[in-house]
Amino acid sequence: MGAETHFDRVALIGLGLIGSSLGHAMKRGGLAGHVAGYARSEATRKRALELGFIDSVHESAAAAVEDADLIVVCTPVGALGQVASEIEPHLKKGAILTDVGSVKLAVIRDMSPYVPDGVHFIPGHPIAGTEESGPDAGFAELFDGRWCILTPVPGTDQDAVEKLSAFWSDCGSRVDVMEPKHHDMVLAIVSHLPHIIAYNIVGTASDLETVTQSEVIKYSASGFRDFTRLAASDPTMWRDVCLNNKEPILEMLARFSEDLTALQRAIRWGDGDQLFELFTRTRAIRRSIVDAGQDTPAPNFGRTPKHAAKDADGEDDQ
Ligand code: NAP
């Protein structure tokens, strides 16, 4: 990891899983001269300072961004417009303003009106996460080997994009640049849909009357357990993702429903060949993900029995 100071002063707005991980990654690599932080609650602000991933804590987002060269807004997507309006008058000319939100078109819609001339707004999304949230959830290695997607709008200063890319690289990420609309479509299938399906299947299981809830918990097989991990993700974050990536999610859900109907029919008609062909194709996708270094080939997703019980080390690209 390059021990190079990329920015004299960085402001983190939102100090949960992603904000704290970014703070730790900056400390690990010595990437920032000073990290200023702000979160909504006093408790989070106090905890962030105790954990040491920020150098100073502030009473408002506006105070935190004063004189910052890089501002990373790490709040839920639904709060980004409001945060941008609060910090607008306090942004330094030449500063880079970015975010980590899981959707991009809505973020551009909500933040762009508040970007002053001379400030480089470059939306971003690290495809890395876990089902945990809050300042204690973060760790420096979260972004290692994971992709970070930047979605600059046309006309963005190329030097600023390169500066932000270099910063994310030294946080451990691999960086890609993408059209925001394409980002939202890709993420709808690789992240948003799996979470929605997980929320739905766990909801269905908890509503069943013929199987008691204690049986669901007692006999939970690995398939169900893995869904519960996704379904334990932060409700605020996922509410905001669903509300702000509506069209791509609905499009993918429609495709999913059609394919599920075909699968249902294959099961009803006893079409073993169709089932076998699908299950073989999907197995190959899993192998390609492992080959691309995006997951471990170890059985049970690399969980040791201790970790399996806690379900804490399964990484989850969001
Ligand atoms: P998190 O752990 O719940 O943290 C959210 C932080 O934002 C908290 O510090 C919270 O403060 C603060 N906050 C909420 N509303 C605020 C407001 N109006 N003004 C100022 N601060 C506010 O969430 P996270 O997982 O880090 O997610 C943050 C962002 O990263 C989201 O946009 C999400 O889409 C994106 N993302 C998440 C993941 C993931 O796996 N979780 C992965 C990639 C990207 P309090 O603690 O005081 O409430």
Residues whose N, C-alpha, C, O or C-beta is under 5 A from the ligand:
A	BS01	NAP	G14 L15 G16 L17 I18 G19 Y38 A39 R40 S41 T44 C74 T75 P76 V77 A79 V100 G101 S102 P126 A128 G129 T130 E132 S133 G134 D234 M237 D316 Q318
